């Protein structure tokens, strides 16, 4: 149970956007407080959604043996959702691939996340953390593995803590690195920014595709 849940949580934690935003906040006028509140928002959203999904699945009896078909049907549905998201992201990237003119770039409305990171402040950092960590299909799948397992309360709590930590790893790892070695961490994030900006979408699409295939195969074979 733990290995499977941790695997899905690792895939859910692949978030180049979260790392890029952390780099912006660590380069702000008040980096420590701004980054801490960004982490607080991400952690709060992850915890709330983890507990909510767990309670909903347990309340609907998904952990009962007679709910075998609905349990794997949900997993199949999550896989299809992940694959659909990967396809949408790929098609959107192809449509925006041609270089835009300067006028088109100016007319393009900035995204909410761009507005939140344009002038980094602690309050907007907290909101950015919450928005970036809206649960993904991989995260729900990780919690579902725990919710549908016949584990003790202690084992369930430990597994949930591991899933939460792995899901938010792209936030707390650079934060811990910054608190331990500010200059080295800031330099490393700055060096990684270019690669992440160029390849981040591809990384996310590949992650979604892997999650989708795993969940579809697992769900279909066990229905």
C-alpha atoms as an extended CHARMM CRD file, in Angstrom:
* protein
*
       223  EXT
         1         1  UNK       CA              0.0000000000        0.0000000000        0.0000000000  PROA      1               0.0000000000
         2         2  UNK       CA              2.6740000000        2.4870000000        1.0450000000  PROA      2               0.0000000000
         3         3  UNK       CA              4.9040000000        1.8980000000       -1.9900000000  PROA      3               0.0000000000
         4         4  UNK       CA              2.0210000000        2.3560000000       -4.4330000000  PROA      4               0.0000000000
         5         5  UNK       CA              0.7370000000        5.4880000000       -2.6990000000  PROA      5               0.0000000000
         6         6  UNK       CA              4.2540000000        6.9480000000       -2.5380000000  PROA      6               0.0000000000
         7         7  UNK       CA              4.7680000000        6.2810000000       -6.2370000000  PROA      7               0.0000000000
         8         8  UNK       CA              1.6380000000        8.2100000000       -7.1870000000  PROA      8               0.0000000000
         9         9  UNK       CA              2.5960000000       10.9930000000       -4.7530000000  PROA      9               0.0000000000
        10        10  UNK       CA              6.0340000000       11.2990000000       -6.3660000000  PROA      10              0.0000000000
        11        11  UNK       CA              4.3910000000       11.7170000000       -9.7620000000  PROA      11              0.0000000000
        12        12  UNK       CA              1.9490000000       14.2390000000       -8.2870000000  PROA      12              0.0000000000
        13        13  UNK       CA              4.8720000000       16.1810000000       -6.8580000000  PROA      13              0.0000000000
        14        14  UNK       CA              6.4990000000       16.7950000000      -10.2520000000  PROA      14              0.0000000000
        15        15  UNK       CA              5.6770000000       20.4720000000      -10.5710000000  PROA      15              0.0000000000
        16        16  UNK       CA              8.1170000000       22.6930000000      -12.4830000000  PROA      16              0.0000000000
        17        17  UNK       CA              5.7000000000       25.5920000000      -11.9500000000  PROA      17              0.0000000000
        18        18  UNK       CA              5.9520000000       25.1990000000       -8.1710000000  PROA      18              0.0000000000
        19        19  UNK       CA              9.7460000000       25.2940000000       -8.3790000000  PROA      19              0.0000000000
        20        20  UNK       CA              9.7820000000       28.3090000000      -10.6960000000  PROA      20              0.0000000000
        21        21  UNK       CA              7.4310000000       30.2060000000       -8.3890000000  PROA      21              0.0000000000
        22        22  UNK       CA              9.6040000000       29.3430000000       -5.3820000000  PROA      22              0.0000000000
        23        23  UNK       CA             12.6110000000       30.7740000000       -7.2480000000  PROA      23              0.0000000000
        24        24  UNK       CA             10.6770000000       34.0290000000       -7.7990000000  PROA      24              0.0000000000
        25        25  UNK       CA              9.6790000000       34.2880000000       -4.1400000000  PROA      25              0.0000000000
        26        26  UNK       CA             13.1850000000       33.5300000000       -2.9000000000  PROA      26              0.0000000000
        27        27  UNK       CA             14.4090000000       36.4010000000       -5.0590000000  PROA      27              0.0000000000
        28        28  UNK       CA             11.8980000000       38.8660000000       -3.5710000000  PROA      28              0.0000000000
        29        29  UNK       CA             12.5670000000       41.6950000000       -1.1060000000  PROA      29              0.0000000000
        30        30  UNK       CA             11.4330000000       39.5440000000        1.8200000000  PROA      30              0.0000000000
        31        31  UNK       CA             12.4230000000       36.0520000000        0.6500000000  PROA      31              0.0000000000
        32        32  UNK       CA             12.2100000000       34.1280000000        3.9210000000  PROA      32              0.0000000000
        33        33  UNK       CA              8.7100000000       35.2430000000        4.9110000000  PROA      33              0.0000000000
        34        34  UNK       CA              7.3750000000       35.1440000000        1.3530000000  PROA      34              0.0000000000
        35        35  UNK       CA              8.6850000000       31.6140000000        0.7440000000  PROA      35              0.0000000000
        36        36  UNK       CA              7.4090000000       30.3930000000        4.1230000000  PROA      36              0.0000000000
        37        37  UNK       CA              3.9070000000       31.6560000000        3.3650000000  PROA      37              0.0000000000
        38        38  UNK       CA              4.0710000000       30.0930000000       -0.1010000000  PROA      38              0.0000000000
        39        39  UNK       CA              4.9220000000       26.7910000000        1.5750000000  PROA      39              0.0000000000
        40        40  UNK       CA              2.1240000000       27.3450000000        4.1270000000  PROA      40              0.0000000000
        41        41  UNK       CA             -0.4310000000       27.7950000000        1.3440000000  PROA      41              0.0000000000
        42        42  UNK       CA              0.7860000000       24.7130000000       -0.5170000000  PROA      42              0.0000000000
        43        43  UNK       CA              0.8480000000       22.6030000000        2.6500000000  PROA      43              0.0000000000
        44        44  UNK       CA             -2.5950000000       23.7610000000        3.7720000000  PROA      44              0.0000000000
        45        45  UNK       CA             -4.2100000000       22.9740000000        0.4190000000  PROA      45              0.0000000000
        46        46  UNK       CA             -2.4940000000       19.5710000000        0.2470000000  PROA      46              0.0000000000
        47        47  UNK       CA             -3.5400000000       18.6130000000        3.7840000000  PROA      47              0.0000000000
        48        48  UNK       CA             -7.1380000000       19.8090000000        3.3340000000  PROA      48              0.0000000000
        49        49  UNK       CA             -7.5820000000       17.9360000000        0.0650000000  PROA      49              0.0000000000
        50        50  UNK       CA             -5.8650000000       14.7870000000        1.3580000000  PROA      50              0.0000000000
        51        51  UNK       CA             -8.1470000000       14.6130000000        4.3970000000  PROA      51              0.0000000000
        52        52  UNK       CA            -11.2210000000       15.4840000000        2.3180000000  PROA      52              0.0000000000
        53        53  UNK       CA            -10.5770000000       12.7850000000       -0.2840000000  PROA      53              0.0000000000
        54        54  UNK       CA             -9.8000000000       10.2340000000        2.4400000000  PROA      54              0.0000000000
        55        55  UNK       CA            -12.9870000000       10.9920000000        4.3750000000  PROA      55              0.0000000000
        56        56  UNK       CA            -15.1700000000       11.0150000000        1.2490000000  PROA      56              0.0000000000
        57        57  UNK       CA            -13.8370000000        7.6540000000        0.0680000000  PROA      57              0.0000000000
        58        58  UNK       CA            -14.2100000000        6.1200000000        3.5060000000  PROA      58              0.0000000000
        59        59  UNK       CA            -17.7230000000        7.5890000000        3.9040000000  PROA      59              0.0000000000
        60        60  UNK       CA            -18.8200000000        6.0280000000        0.6130000000  PROA      60              0.0000000000
        61        61  UNK       CA            -17.5000000000        2.6370000000        1.7060000000  PROA      61              0.0000000000
        62        62  UNK       CA            -14.7680000000        2.4240000000       -0.9240000000  PROA      62              0.0000000000
        63        63  UNK       CA            -12.6080000000        0.5210000000        1.5600000000  PROA      63              0.0000000000
        64        64  UNK       CA            -15.1630000000       -2.2950000000        1.8350000000  PROA      64              0.0000000000
        65        65  UNK       CA            -14.5790000000       -5.5450000000       -0.1290000000  PROA      65              0.0000000000
        66        66  UNK       CA            -17.9580000000       -5.2900000000       -1.8610000000  PROA      66              0.0000000000
        67        67  UNK       CA            -16.9160000000       -1.9470000000       -3.3790000000  PROA      67              0.0000000000
        68        68  UNK       CA            -14.2350000000       -3.5830000000       -5.5500000000  PROA      68              0.0000000000
        69        69  UNK       CA            -15.7360000000       -2.4920000000       -8.8980000000  PROA      69              0.0000000000
        70        70  UNK       CA            -16.4160000000        1.1720000000       -7.9300000000  PROA      70              0.0000000000
        71        71  UNK       CA            -12.9260000000        1.3960000000       -6.4320000000  PROA      71              0.0000000000
        72        72  UNK       CA            -11.1970000000        0.3840000000       -9.6550000000  PROA      72              0.0000000000
        73        73  UNK       CA            -13.7530000000        2.2540000000      -11.7420000000  PROA      73              0.0000000000
        74        74  UNK       CA            -12.6740000000        5.4360000000       -9.9740000000  PROA      74              0.0000000000
        75        75  UNK       CA             -9.0450000000        4.5860000000      -10.6850000000  PROA      75              0.0000000000
        76        76  UNK       CA             -9.8620000000        4.0420000000      -14.3660000000  PROA      76              0.0000000000
        77        77  UNK       CA            -11.6780000000        7.3820000000      -14.4750000000  PROA      77              0.0000000000
        78        78  UNK       CA             -8.7110000000        9.1660000000      -12.9020000000  PROA      78              0.0000000000
        79        79  UNK       CA             -6.4310000000        7.6050000000      -15.5290000000  PROA      79              0.0000000000
        80        80  UNK       CA             -8.6380000000        8.7880000000      -18.3750000000  PROA      80              0.0000000000
        81        81  UNK       CA             -8.7100000000       12.2670000000      -16.8220000000  PROA      81              0.0000000000
        82        82  UNK       CA             -4.9050000000       12.3610000000      -16.5920000000  PROA      82              0.0000000000
        83        83  UNK       CA             -4.5050000000       11.2460000000      -20.2210000000  PROA      83              0.0000000000
        84        84  UNK       CA             -7.0550000000       13.8400000000      -21.3550000000  PROA      84              0.0000000000
        85        85  UNK       CA             -5.1390000000       16.5580000000      -19.4970000000  PROA      85              0.0000000000
        86        86  UNK       CA             -1.9020000000       15.4600000000      -21.1960000000  PROA      86              0.0000000000
        87        87  UNK       CA             -3.5600000000       15.6370000000      -24.6250000000  PROA      87              0.0000000000
        88        88  UNK       CA             -5.0430000000       19.0860000000      -23.9220000000  PROA      88              0.0000000000
        89        89  UNK       CA             -1.6770000000       20.4450000000      -22.7670000000  PROA      89              0.0000000000
        90        90  UNK       CA              0.0320000000       19.0340000000      -25.8720000000  PROA      90              0.0000000000
        91        91  UNK       CA             -2.5330000000       20.5340000000      -28.2620000000  PROA      91              0.0000000000
        92        92  UNK       CA             -2.4150000000       23.8730000000      -26.4960000000  PROA      92              0.0000000000
        93        93  UNK       CA              1.3810000000       23.9470000000      -26.7700000000  PROA      93              0.0000000000
        94        94  UNK       CA              1.1880000000       23.2540000000      -30.5140000000  PROA      94              0.0000000000
        95        95  UNK       CA             -1.2970000000       26.0840000000      -31.0340000000  PROA      95              0.0000000000
        96        96  UNK       CA              0.9030000000       28.5870000000      -29.1920000000  PROA      96              0.0000000000
        97        97  UNK       CA              4.1890000000       27.4020000000      -30.7100000000  PROA      97              0.0000000000
        98        98  UNK       CA              4.4070000000       30.0410000000      -33.5000000000  PROA      98              0.0000000000
        99        99  UNK       CA              6.1920000000       33.1200000000      -32.2150000000  PROA      99              0.0000000000
       100       100  UNK       CA              3.8080000000       35.9160000000      -31.3270000000  PROA      100             0.0000000000
       101       101  UNK       CA              4.4240000000       39.4800000000      -32.4670000000  PROA      101             0.0000000000
       102       102  UNK       CA              5.2420000000       42.1650000000      -29.9010000000  PROA      102             0.0000000000
       103       103  UNK       CA              1.7140000000       43.5920000000      -30.2100000000  PROA      103             0.0000000000
       104       104  UNK       CA              0.1370000000       40.1670000000      -29.6570000000  PROA      104             0.0000000000
       105       105  UNK       CA              2.3330000000       39.5620000000      -26.6310000000  PROA      105             0.0000000000
       106       106  UNK       CA              1.2950000000       42.8970000000      -25.1320000000  PROA      106             0.0000000000
       107       107  UNK       CA             -2.4050000000       42.2190000000      -25.7560000000  PROA      107             0.0000000000
       108       108  UNK       CA             -2.2680000000       38.7650000000      -24.2080000000  PROA      108             0.0000000000
       109       109  UNK       CA             -3.8460000000       38.8700000000      -20.7440000000  PROA      109             0.0000000000
       110       110  UNK       CA             -1.4310000000       37.6540000000      -18.0520000000  PROA      110             0.0000000000
       111       111  UNK       CA             -2.4830000000       34.5870000000      -16.0940000000  PROA      111             0.0000000000
       112       112  UNK       CA             -3.5340000000       34.7910000000      -12.4550000000  PROA      112             0.0000000000
       113       113  UNK       CA             -0.2800000000       33.1330000000      -11.3880000000  PROA      113             0.0000000000
       114       114  UNK       CA              1.7210000000       35.6750000000      -13.3940000000  PROA      114             0.0000000000
       115       115  UNK       CA             -0.1160000000       38.4770000000      -11.6120000000  PROA      115             0.0000000000
       116       116  UNK       CA              0.4940000000       36.8780000000       -8.2100000000  PROA      116             0.0000000000
       117       117  UNK       CA              4.2340000000       36.5640000000       -8.8500000000  PROA      117             0.0000000000
       118       118  UNK       CA              4.7230000000       39.8970000000      -10.6410000000  PROA      118             0.0000000000
       119       119  UNK       CA              5.1590000000       41.7360000000       -7.3420000000  PROA      119             0.0000000000
       120       120  UNK       CA              5.9170000000       39.0530000000       -4.7410000000  PROA      120             0.0000000000
       121       121  UNK       CA              4.3060000000       39.6630000000       -1.3530000000  PROA      121             0.0000000000
       122       122  UNK       CA              3.6150000000       37.2850000000        1.5450000000  PROA      122             0.0000000000
       123       123  UNK       CA             -0.1860000000       37.4170000000        1.0790000000  PROA      123             0.0000000000
       124       124  UNK       CA             -0.0310000000       36.6680000000       -2.6420000000  PROA      124             0.0000000000
       125       125  UNK       CA              2.5610000000       33.9570000000       -1.9810000000  PROA      125             0.0000000000
       126       126  UNK       CA              0.1200000000       32.1510000000        0.3180000000  PROA      126             0.0000000000
       127       127  UNK       CA             -2.6110000000       32.3180000000       -2.3280000000  PROA      127             0.0000000000
       128       128  UNK       CA             -0.1950000000       31.1280000000       -5.0280000000  PROA      128             0.0000000000
       129       129  UNK       CA              0.6760000000       28.0930000000       -2.9090000000  PROA      129             0.0000000000
       130       130  UNK       CA             -2.9720000000       27.1670000000       -2.4950000000  PROA      130             0.0000000000
       131       131  UNK       CA             -3.7760000000       27.5960000000       -6.1960000000  PROA      131             0.0000000000
       132       132  UNK       CA             -0.7700000000       25.6360000000       -7.4390000000  PROA      132             0.0000000000
       133       133  UNK       CA             -1.5830000000       22.6750000000       -5.2150000000  PROA      133             0.0000000000
       134       134  UNK       CA             -5.1450000000       22.0130000000       -6.2740000000  PROA      134             0.0000000000
       135       135  UNK       CA             -5.1620000000       18.1760000000       -6.3360000000  PROA      135             0.0000000000
       136       136  UNK       CA             -4.1730000000       16.2900000000       -9.4670000000  PROA      136             0.0000000000
       137       137  UNK       CA             -5.3020000000       12.8500000000      -10.6180000000  PROA      137             0.0000000000
       138       138  UNK       CA             -2.0540000000       11.3420000000       -9.3130000000  PROA      138             0.0000000000
       139       139  UNK       CA             -2.6110000000       12.8960000000       -5.8880000000  PROA      139             0.0000000000
       140       140  UNK       CA             -6.1950000000       11.6020000000       -5.6720000000  PROA      140             0.0000000000
       141       141  UNK       CA             -4.9500000000        8.1690000000       -6.7590000000  PROA      141             0.0000000000
       142       142  UNK       CA             -2.3190000000        8.2110000000       -3.9910000000  PROA      142             0.0000000000
       143       143  UNK       CA             -4.9240000000        9.0470000000       -1.3530000000  PROA      143             0.0000000000
       144       144  UNK       CA             -7.3090000000        6.4720000000       -2.8170000000  PROA      144             0.0000000000
       145       145  UNK       CA             -4.7210000000        3.7250000000       -2.3290000000  PROA      145             0.0000000000
       146       146  UNK       CA             -4.5500000000        4.6320000000        1.3570000000  PROA      146             0.0000000000
       147       147  UNK       CA             -8.2880000000        5.1620000000        1.7960000000  PROA      147             0.0000000000
       148       148  UNK       CA             -9.1950000000        1.7860000000        0.3240000000  PROA      148             0.0000000000
       149       149  UNK       CA             -6.5680000000       -0.1940000000        2.2470000000  PROA      149             0.0000000000
       150       150  UNK       CA             -7.4650000000       -2.1160000000        5.3920000000  PROA      150             0.0000000000
       151       151  UNK       CA             -4.7300000000       -0.4600000000        7.4340000000  PROA      151             0.0000000000
       152       152  UNK       CA             -4.5570000000        0.6170000000       11.0520000000  PROA      152             0.0000000000
       153       153  UNK       CA             -5.1040000000        4.2410000000       12.0340000000  PROA      153             0.0000000000
       154       154  UNK       CA             -1.3750000000        4.6750000000       12.7280000000  PROA      154             0.0000000000
       155       155  UNK       CA             -0.4130000000        3.2140000000        9.3420000000  PROA      155             0.0000000000
       156       156  UNK       CA             -3.0120000000        5.3830000000        7.5770000000  PROA      156             0.0000000000
       157       157  UNK       CA             -1.7560000000        8.5680000000        9.2630000000  PROA      157             0.0000000000
       158       158  UNK       CA              1.8810000000        7.7090000000        8.4740000000  PROA      158             0.0000000000
       159       159  UNK       CA              1.0530000000        6.9610000000        4.8370000000  PROA      159             0.0000000000
       160       160  UNK       CA             -0.9050000000       10.2150000000        4.5090000000  PROA      160             0.0000000000
       161       161  UNK       CA              1.9990000000       12.2290000000        5.9340000000  PROA      161             0.0000000000
       162       162  UNK       CA              4.3750000000       10.6130000000        3.4330000000  PROA      162             0.0000000000
       163       163  UNK       CA              2.0130000000       11.3470000000        0.5240000000  PROA      163             0.0000000000
       164       164  UNK       CA              1.6240000000       14.9770000000        1.6200000000  PROA      164             0.0000000000
       165       165  UNK       CA              5.3950000000       15.4280000000        2.0120000000  PROA      165             0.0000000000
       166       166  UNK       CA              6.1620000000       13.9040000000       -1.4010000000  PROA      166             0.0000000000
       167       167  UNK       CA              3.4310000000       15.9090000000       -3.1450000000  PROA      167             0.0000000000
       168       168  UNK       CA              4.7760000000       19.2120000000       -1.7880000000  PROA      168             0.0000000000
       169       169  UNK       CA              8.4550000000       18.2720000000       -2.2150000000  PROA      169             0.0000000000
       170       170  UNK       CA              9.0790000000       20.9030000000       -4.9140000000  PROA      170             0.0000000000
       171       171  UNK       CA              8.1830000000       23.5540000000       -2.3290000000  PROA      171             0.0000000000
       172       172  UNK       CA              9.6700000000       22.4180000000        0.9680000000  PROA      172             0.0000000000
       173       173  UNK       CA             12.9440000000       21.0090000000       -0.4240000000  PROA      173             0.0000000000
       174       174  UNK       CA             14.1450000000       24.3220000000       -1.9400000000  PROA      174             0.0000000000
       175       175  UNK       CA             12.8660000000       26.1510000000        1.1610000000  PROA      175             0.0000000000
       176       176  UNK       CA             14.9130000000       23.9090000000        3.4690000000  PROA      176             0.0000000000
       177       177  UNK       CA             17.8900000000       24.3340000000        1.1410000000  PROA      177             0.0000000000
       178       178  UNK       CA             17.4970000000       28.1180000000        1.2800000000  PROA      178             0.0000000000
       179       179  UNK       CA             17.2810000000       28.1830000000        5.0750000000  PROA      179             0.0000000000
       180       180  UNK       CA             20.4590000000       26.0610000000        5.2700000000  PROA      180             0.0000000000
       181       181  UNK       CA             22.4390000000       27.6860000000        2.4400000000  PROA      181             0.0000000000
       182       182  UNK       CA             20.7150000000       30.7840000000        0.9770000000  PROA      182             0.0000000000
       183       183  UNK       CA             23.3210000000       31.7510000000       -1.6160000000  PROA      183             0.0000000000
       184       184  UNK       CA             23.8910000000       28.2420000000       -2.9720000000  PROA      184             0.0000000000
       185       185  UNK       CA             20.1770000000       27.4550000000       -3.1790000000  PROA      185             0.0000000000
       186       186  UNK       CA             19.3330000000       30.7460000000       -4.9030000000  PROA      186             0.0000000000
       187       187  UNK       CA             22.1370000000       30.1530000000       -7.4120000000  PROA      187             0.0000000000
       188       188  UNK       CA             20.9910000000       26.5810000000       -8.0900000000  PROA      188             0.0000000000
       189       189  UNK       CA             17.3800000000       27.6680000000       -8.6480000000  PROA      189             0.0000000000
       190       190  UNK       CA             18.4970000000       30.4800000000      -10.9430000000  PROA      190             0.0000000000
       191       191  UNK       CA             20.5490000000       28.0330000000      -13.0020000000  PROA      191             0.0000000000
       192       192  UNK       CA             17.6030000000       25.6030000000      -13.2080000000  PROA      192             0.0000000000
       193       193  UNK       CA             15.0700000000       28.2460000000      -14.2250000000  PROA      193             0.0000000000
       194       194  UNK       CA             15.9990000000       28.2920000000      -17.9090000000  PROA      194             0.0000000000
       195       195  UNK       CA             15.7840000000       24.5230000000      -18.2900000000  PROA      195             0.0000000000
       196       196  UNK       CA             12.4990000000       24.3560000000      -16.3790000000  PROA      196             0.0000000000
       197       197  UNK       CA             10.9640000000       27.1660000000      -18.4290000000  PROA      197             0.0000000000
       198       198  UNK       CA             11.9530000000       25.3770000000      -21.6490000000  PROA      198             0.0000000000
       199       199  UNK       CA             11.1140000000       21.8070000000      -20.6700000000  PROA      199             0.0000000000
       200       200  UNK       CA              8.6630000000       22.1330000000      -17.7800000000  PROA      200             0.0000000000
       201       201  UNK       CA              5.5550000000       21.5660000000      -19.9090000000  PROA      201             0.0000000000
       202       202  UNK       CA              7.0790000000       18.4540000000      -21.4680000000  PROA      202             0.0000000000
       203       203  UNK       CA              7.9250000000       17.1230000000      -18.0090000000  PROA      203             0.0000000000
       204       204  UNK       CA              4.3700000000       17.6640000000      -16.7830000000  PROA      204             0.0000000000
       205       205  UNK       CA              2.8410000000       16.0870000000      -19.9000000000  PROA      205             0.0000000000
       206       206  UNK       CA              5.0760000000       13.0270000000      -19.5420000000  PROA      206             0.0000000000
       207       207  UNK       CA              4.1360000000       12.7400000000      -15.8820000000  PROA      207             0.0000000000
       208       208  UNK       CA              0.4270000000       12.9430000000      -16.6980000000  PROA      208             0.0000000000
       209       209  UNK       CA              0.8130000000       10.3480000000      -19.4530000000  PROA      209             0.0000000000
       210       210  UNK       CA              2.6300000000        7.9370000000      -17.1310000000  PROA      210             0.0000000000
       211       211  UNK       CA              0.0240000000        8.3770000000      -14.3880000000  PROA      211             0.0000000000
       212       212  UNK       CA             -2.8020000000        7.9930000000      -16.8960000000  PROA      212             0.0000000000
       213       213  UNK       CA             -1.4540000000        4.7920000000      -18.4100000000  PROA      213             0.0000000000
       214       214  UNK       CA             -0.7820000000        3.2350000000      -14.9830000000  PROA      214             0.0000000000
       215       215  UNK       CA             -4.2410000000        4.0820000000      -13.6770000000  PROA      215             0.0000000000
       216       216  UNK       CA             -6.0760000000        3.0290000000      -16.8280000000  PROA      216             0.0000000000
       217       217  UNK       CA             -4.2740000000       -0.3170000000      -16.9900000000  PROA      217             0.0000000000
       218       218  UNK       CA             -4.6590000000       -0.9410000000      -13.2550000000  PROA      218             0.0000000000
       219       219  UNK       CA             -8.3180000000        0.0510000000      -13.2460000000  PROA      219             0.0000000000
       220       220  UNK       CA             -9.2300000000       -1.8940000000      -16.3850000000  PROA      220             0.0000000000
       221       221  UNK       CA             -7.4730000000       -5.0830000000      -15.3200000000  PROA      221             0.0000000000
       222       222  UNK       CA             -9.1180000000       -5.1360000000      -11.8910000000  PROA      222             0.0000000000
       223       223  UNK       CA            -12.6760000000       -4.2250000000      -12.8800000000  PROA      223             0.0000000000
